[in-house]
Amino acid sequence: MDVFEKCRKFTKAREAIERGIYPYFIPLDDSEGTEAWYHGKHLVMCGANNYLGLTTHPKVREAAKAAIDKYGTSCSGSRFLNGTLAMHEELEHELAAWVGKEAAIVFTTGMLTNLGTISSLTGRNDTIILDKDDHASIVDGARLSMGGKMARYNHNDMAHLEQVLSQVPEKEGKLVVADGLFSMEGDLAPVPQMAEICQKYGARLMIDDAHGMGVMGDGHGTVWHFGMTDKVDLIMATFSKAFASLGGFVAGDDDVIHYIKHSARALIFSASVPPANAAATLAALRVLKEEPERPAMVIEKSKYMRDNLRRLGFDIGNSITPVVPIIIGDDERTFAFWKMLLDGGVFVNPVVSPAVPQGRQLLRTSYMATHTQEQLDFVLGMYEKVGRTLGVIA
């Protein structure tokens, strides 16, 4: 058997390309916050995670440029050896303070943060318990655990979480990991109930707040939003969303972060966050402190979109955040909806199985603090036009 045989049999993507409905790896000519250009065509961007609109903020841009001028383009090594700058540690101190924890450690990407954190903390005689809608990086982090077991509970089903935890032997270590703001349908984890159940069964709780950081809790994140900072053991987030950069961090008690720092293979064997990205993240965090109105702006604008989408008759699930799904329910209409929006000047993301369950295929839309009212109304008009054409709404 040739290991490459599966590659030759994989024809689904090429068939979609030939039909003109392939929706991935779209090569944008330019992207400027709320706007993008594709093949010379102007688009309103409603598919990015740039929730606060900081990728184009002058202070963020200037910080990245200045870091390149000072440090060059790379640290050329891992954090463990030659790749730590004073700026990395400065960023970690400010991030820890921002989320209300003793310490933080910065990884090169959000994916690596979850891989390194979860796999370094768990192993033989441990069980990692995950929400069935958790991000792939959480699932892969659990799979990398050396001998650890993985269990799943139904999405946001606290009775099922308790049932799963009750079946884990008392002598085993237990780590519950869930997204704070779920990235596909925009709903929140019930953090207070999770913390109560974890305390009852002696489990540690980690929240992946990649999409909630900078948005919920006045920008401090979903855990802060619920007032549960002291009850959640680890808070993880990425820089590629609200913080307008690339990288990730996890924050918690100093001794736990110290252990992760010296044990996480994804940290020790990866080159560090480049200077420009670290500087951009630090600048974005400081802009958030200086302009605290931005989280409220994105919450207000996303509420406007949710209210109007519901008024038009779209199924948007339980979203209460800037991530707003338009649930369609089958592949063909999802791809057709996406293509008609793209042709009409709106960029969104089609999401099908296995990223979402069968019957929950959707368009993932997201909104920014910097979207104008004119842009939002144009987008709503396109949603209505295409939705009626395809029979998604009456």
Legacy VTK file of the C-alpha trace (Angstrom):
# vtk DataFile Version 3.0
C-alpha trace
ASCII
DATASET POLYDATA
POINTS 394 float
0.000 0.000 0.000
1.377 3.410 -1.020
0.968 5.968 1.747
0.215 8.556 -0.966
-2.719 6.568 -2.377
-5.193 8.497 -0.225
-3.937 11.728 -1.811
-4.762 10.566 -5.309
-8.238 9.455 -4.197
-9.001 12.819 -2.591
-10.997 14.575 -5.326
-13.705 16.467 -3.428
-11.862 19.792 -3.290
-10.814 19.694 -6.965
-14.405 18.955 -7.959
-15.573 22.017 -6.008
-12.880 24.149 -7.675
-14.059 22.995 -11.116
-17.649 23.888 -10.205
-16.588 27.351 -8.990
-17.846 26.812 -5.442
-14.577 26.100 -3.624
-14.661 28.427 -0.584
-11.262 27.920 1.065
-7.768 29.388 0.696
-9.230 32.519 -0.918
-6.206 34.655 -1.979
-7.198 38.206 -1.057
-5.469 40.975 -3.015
-5.656 43.267 0.017
-7.320 43.409 3.418
-7.844 46.559 5.427
-9.880 45.787 8.522
-13.554 45.890 7.552
-12.780 45.782 3.823
-10.995 43.371 1.505
-10.338 42.999 -2.225
-10.500 39.795 -4.252
-9.686 39.754 -7.970
-10.035 43.530 -7.853
-13.543 43.336 -6.338
-14.365 45.260 -3.169
-15.771 43.196 -0.268
-17.132 43.998 3.169
-15.247 41.677 5.512
-17.579 39.731 7.798
-15.393 36.659 8.116
-12.417 37.815 10.191
-11.698 37.539 13.916
-10.431 41.119 14.091
-13.141 41.922 16.647
-11.749 45.239 17.897
-10.516 46.366 14.489
-6.962 46.790 15.779
-5.042 45.249 12.853
-5.020 48.677 11.209
-4.644 50.815 14.344
-1.729 53.255 13.889
-0.181 52.420 17.277
-0.246 48.680 16.550
1.293 49.134 13.122
3.985 51.468 14.396
4.891 49.121 17.265
5.406 46.237 14.821
7.550 48.380 12.515
9.671 49.668 15.402
10.260 46.126 16.677
11.568 45.027 13.278
13.868 48.042 13.178
15.217 47.211 16.636
15.274 43.394 16.748
14.982 42.236 13.134
12.385 39.774 11.885
12.995 36.745 14.104
14.492 35.640 17.404
15.869 32.560 15.591
15.334 30.227 18.510
12.983 28.888 21.149
11.922 30.685 24.299
13.809 28.024 26.238
17.182 28.961 24.754
17.974 32.194 22.907
14.461 33.254 21.854
13.267 35.197 24.887
13.299 38.978 24.700
12.624 41.321 27.599
9.546 42.328 25.585
8.165 38.766 25.789
8.341 38.884 29.585
6.870 42.389 29.659
3.957 41.103 27.594
3.480 38.144 29.930
3.341 40.384 33.005
0.737 42.654 31.403
-1.378 39.738 30.148
-1.399 38.060 33.565
-2.524 41.305 35.185
-5.160 41.838 32.494
-6.863 38.490 33.186
-6.276 38.629 36.958
-3.770 35.789 37.325
-0.320 35.521 38.932
1.639 34.597 35.828
1.420 33.907 32.106
3.546 32.262 29.429
3.476 33.227 25.736
3.530 30.557 22.997
4.136 31.038 19.275
0.518 30.291 18.273
-2.783 29.596 19.955
-2.719 26.041 18.616
0.650 25.444 20.268
-0.610 26.983 23.515
-3.301 24.343 23.862
-1.103 21.513 22.613
1.659 22.422 25.051
-0.444 23.274 28.072
-2.828 20.318 28.049
-0.245 17.693 27.097
2.292 18.887 29.676
-0.179 18.886 32.567
-1.785 15.506 31.931
-0.580 11.957 31.486
-1.040 8.465 32.815
-3.673 8.354 35.592
-5.249 11.617 34.350
-8.486 12.255 32.451
-9.135 15.290 30.261
-12.839 16.125 29.923
-13.882 18.192 26.903
-17.019 19.842 25.566
-18.019 18.135 22.296
-17.854 21.534 20.535
-14.329 22.356 21.770
-11.802 23.688 19.288
-9.592 21.165 17.483
-6.492 22.446 19.311
-8.013 21.374 22.633
-8.849 17.932 21.297
-5.358 17.508 19.848
-3.789 18.694 23.100
-5.681 15.956 24.941
-4.608 13.378 22.359
-0.963 14.314 22.896
-1.226 13.601 26.613
1.206 10.784 27.446
-1.191 8.026 28.446
-3.992 10.311 29.598
-7.600 9.435 28.904
-10.091 11.706 27.134
-13.820 11.975 27.789
-16.446 14.212 26.157
-19.684 15.773 27.375
-22.547 17.141 25.280
-22.216 20.792 24.381
-22.865 23.027 27.408
-24.778 20.165 29.079
-23.874 20.515 32.739
-25.820 17.431 33.824
-23.787 15.386 31.359
-20.531 17.010 32.515
-21.331 15.997 36.080
-22.209 12.482 34.962
-18.879 12.159 33.127
-16.892 13.498 36.081
-18.705 11.216 38.522
-17.430 8.202 36.556
-13.753 9.217 36.752
-12.016 7.404 39.635
-11.329 9.722 42.556
-7.631 8.847 42.514
-7.201 10.135 38.950
-6.322 13.706 38.071
-9.084 15.545 36.216
-8.809 18.529 33.864
-11.928 20.040 32.296
-11.257 22.190 29.217
-13.799 24.228 27.274
-14.003 27.210 24.992
-15.267 30.332 26.729
-16.864 31.729 23.572
-17.521 28.959 21.068
-16.038 29.911 17.727
-18.660 28.496 15.359
-22.013 29.426 16.931
-21.052 32.308 19.221
-22.532 31.005 22.470
-20.791 31.088 25.856
-19.787 28.268 28.181
-21.723 28.316 31.483
-18.546 29.010 33.439
-20.137 29.442 36.910
-21.859 26.044 36.747
-18.725 24.423 35.343
-16.608 25.780 38.176
-19.098 24.540 40.770
-19.142 21.025 39.297
-15.353 20.938 38.978
-14.944 21.931 42.613
-17.381 19.204 43.679
-15.335 16.499 41.913
-11.844 17.860 42.526
-11.260 18.727 38.862
-9.184 21.609 37.530
-10.823 23.949 35.011
-9.211 25.540 31.942
-11.043 27.993 29.682
-9.881 28.628 26.113
-10.938 32.245 25.581
-9.472 32.749 22.108
-12.641 34.437 20.855
-13.824 35.998 24.116
-10.605 37.808 25.036
-10.856 41.495 24.171
-14.614 41.176 23.649
-16.386 39.890 26.760
-15.994 41.291 30.265
-14.998 44.786 29.070
-12.206 43.128 27.123
-10.864 40.998 29.976
-12.599 37.899 28.643
-15.398 35.458 29.318
-14.127 34.339 32.722
-14.041 37.981 33.860
-17.505 38.510 32.330
-18.891 35.891 34.722
-16.844 37.129 37.696
-15.121 33.747 37.966
-11.435 34.667 37.787
-10.657 33.040 41.143
-12.618 29.892 40.295
-11.033 29.090 36.907
-7.543 27.619 37.172
-6.182 28.401 33.714
-7.174 31.035 31.153
-5.889 30.649 27.610
-6.270 33.038 24.672
-4.745 33.863 21.310
-3.340 37.036 19.767
-4.769 36.428 16.284
-8.253 37.676 17.137
-8.854 40.832 19.183
-5.127 41.408 19.772
-4.417 41.798 16.055
-1.274 39.680 15.916
-0.085 36.065 16.112
0.620 33.932 19.171
-1.084 32.729 22.326
-0.777 32.616 26.098
-1.978 30.752 29.126
-2.286 32.336 32.571
-2.714 30.867 36.041
-0.957 30.332 39.356
2.765 31.018 39.248
3.844 27.468 40.118
1.625 25.978 37.393
2.891 28.397 34.737
6.458 27.748 35.886
5.904 24.010 35.363
4.365 24.489 31.901
7.271 26.767 30.981
9.736 23.963 31.672
7.646 21.017 30.430
5.627 21.996 27.353
7.281 20.517 24.274
5.263 22.855 22.038
7.028 25.772 23.740
10.496 24.333 24.188
10.801 23.057 20.621
9.203 25.991 18.771
10.774 29.284 17.758
9.446 32.163 19.815
6.874 34.769 18.778
8.697 37.146 16.379
9.474 40.629 17.739
6.969 42.376 15.469
4.136 40.116 16.653
5.024 40.472 20.323
5.208 44.249 19.948
1.907 44.384 18.060
0.189 42.329 20.776
1.562 44.547 23.522
0.448 47.651 21.642
-3.029 46.187 21.034
-3.410 45.411 24.739
-2.415 48.954 25.624
-4.786 50.440 23.041
-7.554 48.377 24.630
-6.720 49.948 27.985
-6.642 53.441 26.458
-9.812 52.934 24.393
-12.047 50.848 26.677
-15.101 51.647 24.575
-14.071 49.192 21.837
-15.511 46.004 23.427
-18.836 47.778 23.969
-18.808 48.923 20.335
-18.403 45.415 18.964
-21.049 44.047 21.343
-23.491 46.774 20.256
-22.890 46.235 16.533
-23.166 42.474 16.767
-26.450 42.850 18.674
-27.741 45.004 15.818
-26.865 42.236 13.363
-28.339 39.461 15.527
-31.593 41.347 16.068
-32.017 42.028 12.359
-31.049 38.523 11.264
-33.679 37.117 13.613
-36.207 39.669 12.337
-35.555 38.488 8.779
-36.186 34.890 9.847
-32.669 33.457 9.895
-31.712 30.748 12.371
-28.698 32.110 14.291
-28.734 29.617 17.146
-27.905 30.843 20.627
-25.305 33.455 19.706
-24.965 36.392 22.096
-21.569 37.533 20.804
-19.872 38.978 17.674
-19.724 35.454 16.235
-23.105 35.041 14.548
-23.901 31.836 12.610
-26.436 31.699 9.805
-27.498 28.074 10.100
-28.480 26.520 6.771
-28.278 22.766 7.344
-26.804 21.274 4.173
-23.585 21.576 2.207
-24.957 22.622 -1.188
-27.008 25.594 -0.011
-24.254 26.659 2.381
-21.710 26.830 -0.454
-24.234 28.467 -2.808
-25.075 31.100 -0.174
-21.380 31.792 0.382
-20.691 32.156 -3.366
-23.620 34.502 -3.964
-22.525 36.679 -1.047
-18.955 36.773 -2.367
-20.204 37.769 -5.810
-22.372 40.427 -4.162
-19.540 41.966 -2.150
-19.656 40.230 1.269
-16.981 37.885 2.640
-18.142 35.243 5.149
-16.979 31.708 5.991
-18.900 28.533 5.047
-18.584 25.810 7.677
-19.578 22.199 7.069
-18.947 18.821 8.724
-16.782 17.821 10.521
-16.274 21.375 11.871
-19.988 21.361 12.731
-22.405 18.418 13.026
-24.432 17.297 10.005
-27.585 19.388 9.863
-25.816 22.397 11.405
-23.889 23.521 8.310
-23.632 27.285 8.507
-22.144 30.550 7.417
-19.892 31.858 10.156
-20.223 35.626 10.236
-18.398 37.951 12.614
-18.348 41.676 13.264
-15.904 44.376 14.296
-15.975 47.469 16.443
-14.939 49.382 13.320
-17.743 48.285 10.984
-19.750 51.317 9.869
-23.531 51.452 9.945
-23.526 51.727 6.146
-21.480 48.521 5.886
-23.736 46.622 8.275
-26.895 47.673 6.462
-25.379 46.715 3.094
-24.482 43.282 4.481
-27.973 42.775 5.914
-29.447 43.652 2.530
-27.279 41.023 0.863
-28.157 38.398 3.490
-31.866 39.059 2.881
-31.542 39.020 -0.918
-29.570 35.763 -1.060
-31.569 34.142 1.731
-34.836 34.692 -0.135
-33.346 33.594 -3.461
-32.196 30.279 -1.967
-35.306 29.765 0.155
-33.402 29.928 3.434
-35.895 32.557 4.592
-39.433 33.103 3.329
LINES 1 395
394 0 1 2 3 4 5 6 7 8 9 10 11 12 13 14 15 16 17 18 19 20 21 22 23 24 25 26 27 28 29 30 31 32 33 34 35 36 37 38 39 40 41 42 43 44 45 46 47 48 49 50 51 52 53 54 55 56 57 58 59 60 61 62 63 64 65 66 67 68 69 70 71 72 73 74 75 76 77 78 79 80 81 82 83 84 85 86 87 88 89 90 91 92 93 94 95 96 97 98 99 100 101 102 103 104 105 106 107 108 109 110 111 112 113 114 115 116 117 118 119 120 121 122 123 124 125 126 127 128 129 130 131 132 133 134 135 136 137 138 139 140 141 142 143 144 145 146 147 148 149 150 151 152 153 154 155 156 157 158 159 160 161 162 163 164 165 166 167 168 169 170 171 172 173 174 175 176 177 178 179 180 181 182 183 184 185 186 187 188 189 190 191 192 193 194 195 196 197 198 199 200 201 202 203 204 205 206 207 208 209 210 211 212 213 214 215 216 217 218 219 220 221 222 223 224 225 226 227 228 229 230 231 232 233 234 235 236 237 238 239 240 241 242 243 244 245 246 247 248 249 250 251 252 253 254 255 256 257 258 259 260 261 262 263 264 265 266 267 268 269 270 271 272 273 274 275 276 277 278 279 280 281 282 283 284 285 286 287 288 289 290 291 292 293 294 295 296 297 298 299 300 301 302 303 304 305 306 307 308 309 310 311 312 313 314 315 316 317 318 319 320 321 322 323 324 325 326 327 328 329 330 331 332 333 334 335 336 337 338 339 340 341 342 343 344 345 346 347 348 349 350 351 352 353 354 355 356 357 358 359 360 361 362 363 364 365 366 367 368 369 370 371 372 373 374 375 376 377 378 379 380 381 382 383 384 385 386 387 388 389 390 391 392 393
